[in-house]
Amino acid sequence: MTLRFTVFLCFLFSFSAIHAQEIALLKYQGGGDWYSNPTSLPNLIKYCNQNIHTNIKEQPVTVTPDNEDLFQYPFIHMTGHGNVFLSDLEAENLRKYLLSGGFLHIDDNYGMNNYIRKEIKKIFPYKELEEIPASHPIFSAAFAFPNGLPKIHEHDGLAPQAFGIFDKDRLILIFTFESDLGDGWEDPAVHNDIPEVRTKALQMGANIIKYAFEH
């Protein structure tokens, strides 16, 4: 990485720390519904601004993996139910983004797991997804989850799991599986979740945002 590029990235991330920050939704190829849960991110943003003192613009932007605009956002969210495809250029751009200080949250909205793992391998051919222990700071960044990732919606009777990619000691990518956090962030009328379940989802989302902004 050149000195000029490093200075540019430092400027972007320090600028966003002072002014209202923006987070982005990743629009990917492959036919999967990257646009699912349309109310989830706006609701999470509102919750974070009210409860953990963030200053995030109310509406997330949409960005593609190959776009240089990716580097403007300290936090990128990705979700869906189906197929995902990243070109070599997109995988390389995402790798540079993550190693330069960015953060990617991938939330399996049920049906994404079999596809996303091979695409993560394109981004980081020499790294493996690791299960994140409940003791990791992401589970206590703002709200305590002593047992790790909470269960929001039931599908296969499997326990929720959080997997990560690390750069040295920094978690740079989290893949939340069998939890459906994004469903829990949606407007209450969408899934009719009881308030306690929806609060758990929002609190865990706030933990992910806080960790991403601070590491």
Buried (B, 14 or more C-beta within 10 A) or exposed (E): EEEEEEEEBEEBBEEBEEEEBBBBBBEBBBEBBBEBBEBBBBBBBBBBBEEBEBEBEEEBEEBBBBBEEBBBBBBBBBBBBBBBBBEEEBBBBBBBBBEBBBBBBBBBBBBBBEBBBEBBBBBBEEBEBEBBEBEBEBBBBBBEBEEBBBBBBEEEEEEBBBBBBBBEEBBBBBBBBBBBBBBBBBEEEBBEBEEEBBBBBBBBBBBBBBBBBEB
